[in-house]
Amino acid sequence: MTPNDRQKLRERIVADLARIAQDIEALKELTKPVPPGADGMDEVSRMDAIQNKSVNEAALAQLRNRQVGLEYALKRIDEDDPDFGFCVECGDPIPLARLMAMPEASRCVSCAD
C-alpha cells in the first residue's frame, strides 16, 4: 500500500468516524426508555415504541462496534503499522477496494468467508 493510499484510507476513516458519531448521538435519543402511559400512548402504540427501541438499540450496538474497529484501523495507520492491510489469516495483501469499503477489515475476502 502506497503512502497516498494510506492517506486516502485515513481520510475515509476519519469521515466515517464523524458520521458514526452523529448517528450514535441520534440513536441514543431513540433508545431512551419508553415509560408506561407516555404521551397518552395506548398499549399497542407503547409496544410499537418498545419494538422500535429494540431495533434502534441493535443498530446502536452495531455502530459502536464499527466505531471501535475504525478507531483501531486509524491507530494502526497513524502508527504506520507494517502489518496493516495484510490478511491475518493468509498474510496476503487485502485489496485497497476492500479496505476502502471496510477499513476495519483484517482478513482478505477469501479468508473472511
Residue pairs with C-beta under 8 A, 6 or more apart in sequence:
1 9
1 84
1 85
1 93
1 96
1 99
5 96
6 77
8 100
9 77
9 96
9 99
9 100
9 103
10 74
10 77
10 78
12 100
12 103
13 70
13 73
13 74
13 77
13 103
14 74
16 66
16 70
16 103
17 67
17 70
17 71
17 74
20 63
20 66
20 67
20 70
21 67
23 63
24 60
24 63
24 64
24 67
27 56
27 59
27 60
27 63
28 60
30 52
30 53
30 56
31 53
31 56
31 57
31 60
32 53
33 53
34 46
34 49
34 50
34 53
36 46
37 46
38 46
38 49
41 49
66 104
69 103
69 104
70 103
70 104
72 104
73 84
73 103
73 104
74 103
76 83
76 84
77 84
85 93
85 94
85 96
85 99
86 92
86 93
86 94
87 93
87 94
87 106
87 107
87 108
87 111
88 106
88 107
88 111
89 107
89 108
89 111
90 108
90 110
90 111
92 108
93 108
94 105
94 106
94 107
94 108
95 108
95 109
98 105
98 108
98 109
99 105
105 112
